[in-house]
Amino acid sequence: MNRTVFSLPATSDYKTAAGLAVTRSAQPFAGGQALDELIDLLDHRRGVMLSSGTTVPGRYESFDLGFADPPLALTTRAEKFTIEALNPRGRVLIAFLSDKLEEPCVVVEQACATKIRGHIVRGEAPVDEEQRTRRASAISLVRAVIAAFASPADPMLGLYGAFAYDLVFQFEDLKQKRAREADQRDIVLYVPDRLLAYDRATGRGVSIAYEFAWKGQFTAGQPNETAESVYTQTGRQGFADHAPGDYPKVVEKARAAFARGDLFEAVPGQLFGEPCERSPAEVFKRLCRINPSPYGGLLNLGDGEFLVSASPEMFVRSDGRRIETCPISGTIARGVDAISDAEQIQKLLNSEKDEFELNMCTDVDRNDKARVCVPGTIKVLARRQIETYSKLFHTVDHVEGMLRPGFDALDAFLTHAWAVTVTGAPKLWAMQFVEDNERSPRRWYAGAFGAVGFDGSINTGLTIRTIRMKDGLAEVRVGATCLFDSDPVAEDKECQVKAAALFQALRGDPAKPLSALAPDATGSGKKVLLVDHDDSFVHMLADYFRQVGAQVTVVRYVHGLKMLAENSYDLLVLSPGPGRPEDFRIKDTIDAALAKKLPIFGVCLGVQAMGEYFGGTLGQLAQPAHGRPSRIQVRGGTLMRGLPNEVTIGRYHSLYVDMRDMPKELTVTASTEDGIAMAIEHNTLPVGGVQFHPESLMSLGGEVGLRIVENAFRLGQPA
């Protein structure tokens, strides 16, 4: 969104390139209720709401921009078009365009006070490939409308709406294999006369209103309400256009094409539909909460058809000179918490397949720009950056170029149609593969939506992660980027993961808690004495015991014996610490606890003291393990109860209880691959401990540390 909108004068007048008189007024508003009311209005009135819930410096800002009851709509189906006044105010604009719509390939068949109908005369493909974006198509009509309304005086007025995937058949010689439904449209764009713009970062909002005048006709004083366009329930049943196992077969077909050299990559999709009783506005609000994205959208396209989007990907953005894109390729599911998130990010960044995918996508994207950009201006601004969404991580590049003289934002738009991230490469052959092998037409999917400004700008999102709602049915189409190295089953699973957030919004599934384990209060009512051996992590360890309900007292080691003598406890915890066990006389503390038959749980230095107490010896690592995560094998026992066979933990130690000299009274219940004991338990006494740090962030994954702390209260019980 152009931030100059917040500094517009209260009123101003200007004329467009073709002479339409425009009066604009701008008034501040507080946001909140006005935006909610607009969203709710879009349940039954035509209009558009664009929302960005993402802030990425230099790339995305958080904002809301929308309108309802636009006076004018432009619709195309293949070569046919209609420009229609949606209310009496739109008649002024129809009169204006009837006089000023000038484009040789645009043939007007009927013009009256409320609409203009006609068709586009399709032209031959140009010999000069760099002129392909100027081939006669429905975009030629859009360009003609923009030319009539053009003015640098206003940053917001323009055409808002959606462009369907099938537009590509108008400027590329591809063969359609599947019949299209009669209700399928290729373009729906609106000219608004009221706009709400809101900057989430600053809390500033502005309400903009336009009045138009042409040859004695005025919009001032005319009613602005438009006809109802409502999402209706029809009792239709859910469906999937691929049976189980079918999508992997399509991937195998693509792999064969890769092997032959016909394709480098392909992005076949699959379509799911299910009944949805929620209204489009409800779904949009929920989707914005659970999956904020840079290109959120609620579009009431008329005829009872709605798009609800949470697109993560910019299609094309331009100020009329500079053009930008942000190709996305490389996807992995999020973890259950911050630690497993970090592990997933590392896997994604280390994945050669995902790197190769993005390499090809960005190379094709740069080639698209080279058709219309000044030589040497195409630059990669950001490489393989992580973007985070509710269910997924993506790797993203950010690419820019500068338009050559003679080309405009629509040329930038068309040269990228459609994005390699939703088609494949080489792009023409990949798009034909998609047409030949997908089970249903894409409609709006893999097209674009957003705004084409009359000031020469454009800002569009790629139509992915988008729900099409009509006649009581919600449709979600998703695809996966396939390479020769692809695992067909994994690509099918990726599609399912991508669809999950959208279906959650549809069904109203409750958001899952970050913790998968949600420990119960096993320590409730229990008193714990935690003896601190000059450690730097003791309070976090105490926090863990409090999380499971225990009452914890933390004392320095010099007070440990006195506290044990004077008080009653349910568990003694021997903390980590520097040095060796004898530096803190831990043997005396263990003697006192065992004399009272008190269960003992030791951590790091504490478990080393246990090993020595029962007759073991300590070894020293060749290289200290400080701040180092390790995978360990779980062998059983009470402390490791409920954990998988292998877990990741955090280590801070040089010394360890040597397994080669382990006392017969002790059992090793977890160890590293190289034979370092990581957990031990006494065979008959309620005594056990871990060499690693359960309270460390490195032990957060899967709530491993918290589960071990919980299990410490079960020491002495059968495993």
C-alpha positions, -999 to +999 in steps of 0.1 A: +000+000+000+013+034-009+019+053+023+014+087+007-023+079+011-020+090+048-008+125+038-035+133+012-052+167+015-087+167+028-101+175-007-085+178-041-096+179-077-079+165-109-087+152-143-077+119-158-058+115-190-090+112-210-107+141-192-128+126-164-132+151-136-124+136-102-130+151-067-113+132-039-119+137-002-098+120+025-107+118+062-090+099+091-107+070+108-097+048+137-099+014+121-113-015+141-151-014+139-151+002+104-129-025+090-150-053+106-182-037+093-167-036+058-157-073+060-192-083+071-207-062+043-187-082+017-208-113+027-236-099+006-222-070-015-196-069-042-162-056-032-126-064-021-107-065+011-069-068+009-050-075+041-014-080+049-007-096+082+031-098+077+059-073+082+092-080+064+115-050+062+120-040+025+094-064+014+060-064+032+041-041+055+010-048+075-021-031+063-058-034+054-074-019+023-109-024+010-142-013-003-178-024-010-205-013-034-181-003-063-199+016-091-182-002-120-172-038-128-152-052-157-157-089-164-142-111-192-149-146-203-124-158-229-127-130-257-160-117-244-162-087-220-187-067-201-182-033-184-212-028-161-226+000-138-234-017-105-253+013-092-265+047-105-231+062-098-216+038-123-236+052-151-213+083-152-183+060-157-201+040-184-208+072-203-171+082-199-158+049-211-183+047-240-167+079-253-131+072-244-125+034-246-099+034-274-081+002-283-080-013-319-085-049-307-115-040-285-148-043-304-178-028-287-210-047-297-235-029-274-233+002-254-261+016-232-265+037-201-256+008-178-232-014-196-208-019-225-205-054-241-180-065-267-152-088-276-114-088-281-100-096-316-072-120-308-040-112-327-012-135-340+017-141-317+044-115-324+076-125-342+095-103-318+092-124-286+098-093-264+065-079-277+045-109-265+031-090-236+014-066-261-004-094-279-041-086-282-059-102-252-083-093-224-054-075-208-056-051-238-090-041-225-076-035-190-048-014-205-074+007-224-094+013-193-063+023-173-053+047-201-087+065-198-085+068-160-047+074-159-034+101-135-003+105-113-024+126-089-039+097-070-021+067-054-052+046-046-077+047-074-075+018-098-088-016-107-092-041-079-100-078-083-088-111-097-072-125-128-077-162-136-052-187-147-068-192-182-057-158-193-024-174-203-042-192-232-048-157-247-011-148-251+006-183-252-003-209-278-013-237-254-040-263-261-069-266-237-077-302-229-106-298-206-139-281-211-146-250-190-177-244-170-201-218-183-197-197-151-160-195-153-147-160-157-111-148-165-112-113-151-133-096-125-121-060-117-138-032-099-134+006-099-142+017-063-155+051-052-150+046-015-118+031+001-107+024+036-069+022+041-054+012+075-017+010+085-014-016+112+021-005+123+011+031+131-027+027+137-035+054+111-065+050+090-079+071+061-113+069+044-112+081+008-142+090-013-144+099-050-169+118-070-168+118-108-182+141-135-184+137-172-203+159-197-229+171-173-233+138-155-223+137-118-220+109-092-226+134-063-259+127-046-264+093-064-271+062-043-242+038-040-259+005-030-254-025-053-273-057-058-269-085-034-243-112-041-246-139-014-230-172-006-258-197-006-262-232+008-271-258-017-264-292+000-236-301-024-213-329-013-175-327-008-151-342-033-115-346-043-105-347-079-077-372-072-085-406-057-059-418-031-028-428-049-036-409-081-014-378-074+018-398-069+011-413-104+011-378-118+044-371-101+058-403-116+046-391-150+064-358-144+096-376-134+096-395-167+093-361-185+123-349-164+143-379-174+136-373-211+146-337-207+111-324-216+108-306-182+131-294-154+103-291-128+065-292-128+038-281-103+007-303-108-022-295-085-051-313-069-085-299-059-105-306-028-140-294-020-162-297+010-194-282+023-190-250+043-217-234+064-195-205+075-199-173+056-169-160+035-164-132+060-162-156+089-137-178+070-116-147+061-115-134+097-105-168+110-079-173+083-064-140+091-060-150+128-046-185+123-025-179+091-016-142+087+000-137+053+013-108+031-015-113+006-047-119+025-079-113+006-117-114+007-132-109-028-169-109-035-168-114-073-206-113-078-227-142-090-224-157-055-187-164-060-161-155-034-123-158-030-108-161+005-070-160+004-040-163+027-014-162-001+022-162+010+036-151-024+039-118-042+031-122-079+042-089-093+046-055-076+056-023-095+056+014-091+056+017-129+094+017-130+108-009-105+093-044-105+095-070-078+087-106-073+093-131-044+094-166-058+086-192-031+099-228-034+109-251-006+084-261+020+085-280+053+059-284+080+064-265+112+073-283+144+052-284+176+074-258+194+102-234+188+129-260+191+114-284+166+107-253+144+144-246+144+152-282+135+127-281+106+143-248+093+177-264+094+164-294+075+148-271+049+179-250+044+200-282+042+177-298+016+194-300-018+160-307-034+144-276-020+175-255-029+174-269-065+137-260-067+142-224-058+173-222-080+152-231-110+122-209-100+144-178-096+163-184-128+131-186-147+118-155-128+149-136-138+144-147-174+108-134-173+121-100-162+148-099-188+120-096-215+110-062-202+138-049-180+168-027-186+199-049-190+219-053-158+192-042-135+178-076-125+191-083-090+185-109-063+179-088-032+174-118-008+183-154-012+166-184+005+151-165+033+128-182+057+092-171+058+070-184+086+033-193+084+009-212+107+016-247+093+047-242+071+081-227+065+090-216+030+123-205+014+119-173-006+140-152-029+133-115-036+141-103-071+139-069-087+144-053-121+139-019-138+114-016-167+127-006-200+112+025-217+081+015-236+070-011-210+046-007-181+034-025-150+010-046-171+040-058-192+057-067-159+025-086-149+022-105-182+058-114-186+056-134-154+023-151-162+021-175-147+047-179-120+071-207-124+064-216-087+029-228-097+036-240-133+072-254-137+100-251-162+105-247-191+074-227-185+055-234-218+060-271-217+052-272-179+019-253-184+010-278-211+018-307-188-004-291-161-033-287-186-028-323-198-026-340-164-046-320-139-081-334-133-100-301-134-095-265-147-076-242-123-101-213-125-086-186-102-059-207-088-023-198-098-036-165-113-033-133-093-054-108-073-049-073-060-047-038-074-037-022-107-034+015-101-044+043-124-011+059-114+009+031-133+015+009-102+005-027-096+005-049-065-007-085-068-005-117-049-003-151-064-037-169-060-025-198-039-037-208-004-070-195-016-105-209-010-131-205-037-166-204-021-198-208-041-231-225-038-223-239-003-191-255-013-155-244-005-128-255-030-091-256-021-065-263-048-029-270-038+002-282-057+037-294-051+069-285-070+082-318-085+117-325-096+134-357-108+145-363-072+109-360-059+093-387-037+058-390-052+042-399-019+061-370-001+048-345-027+013-358-022+018-353+016+031-317+010-002-309-008-021-321+023+000-300+046-005-269+025-042-274+026-044-279+063-045-243+074-073-235+049-094-265+060-088-255+096-104-221+088-133-238+070-141-263+097-133-241+127-109-267+141-095-254+174-059-242+172-036-269+186-015-260+216+022-256+210+029-284+234+021-319+222+025-334+257+008-311+281+022-327+313-002-333+341+005-320+377+023-352+389+042-330+414+011-315+429+014-314+467+050-326+466+078-307+483+112-305+466+145-294+479+168-283+451+205-280+462+224-255+441+260-263+434+269-228+421+250-235+389+238-211+362+207-230+353+192-239+387+163-215+386+151-228+352+153-263+366+132-252+396+108-237+372+103-270+355+094-287+388+070-259+396+054-264+362+044-299+372+028-287+404+056-291+430+066-267+458+103-260+453+129-247+478+162-237+463+193-235+486+230-232+481+249-264+488+262-251+522+227-251+536+216-285+521+224-307+551+207-283+575+176-281+554+174-319+551+178-323+588+151-297+598+125-303+571+105-330+553+106-333+515+093-356+488+123-353+465+159-341+466+173-326+434+211-323+430+218-295+406+244-292+379+275-271+386+312-266+379+341-287+391+338-322+407+314-337+432+339-335+460+341-297+456+306-296+471+307-326+494+278-341+476+285-375+491+274-361+525+242-348+510+234-382+494+241-399+528+216-376+545+189-382+519+192-419+519+191-420+556+157-404+554+147-427+525+143-397+503+141-401+465+170-383+447+172-369+412+206-357+399+214-335+370+248-333+353+272-329+383+244-345+404+244-377+384+282-378+384+281-377+422+256-406+422+280-426+400+309-420+423+288-426+454+279-462+444+315-470+433+318-458+397+345-436+382+344-404+362+358-400+327+367-368+309+356-360+274+383-353+248+364-322+239+339-306+263+303-307+253+292-272+263+260-258+247+259-288+224+227-307+214+230-344+210+208-372+199+206-400+225+192-435+225+166-443+252+170-477+268+140-476+292+138-468+329+115-446+349+130-412+340+128-418+303+092-432+304+070-421+276+098-408+254+106-421+219+136-443+212+157-414+203+155-378+215+175-345+213+189-331+245+213-303+256+247-309+272+270-288+293+297-311+307+333-324+305+330-352+331+308-383+329+301-416+347+322-441+328+300-469+314+330-493+314+332-491+352+295-487+360+285-501+394+263-532+393+237-513+413+231-488+385+215-492+351+222-470+321+188-459+307+200-436+280+233-430+261+249-414+232+260-432+201+296-431+212+289-448+245+285-419+270+260-426+297+232-399+296+208-413+322+213-438+351+189-453+377+195-474+408+181-509+406+165-509+440+166-474+454+146-443+443+177-427+429+184-416+393+196-388+372+206-375+338+240-363+325+223-337+303+202-306+311+165-312+309+158-275+315+179-265+285+163-250+254+181-278+235+159-303+254+126-285+246+118-305+215+089-327+222+088-315+258+116-340+266+130-321+295+096-315+311+086-351+308+118-362+326+112-338+354+076-351+357+090-387+358+114-378+386+085-381+410+081-418+399+116-429+409+114-461+428+083-472+409+083-500+383+092-486+349 
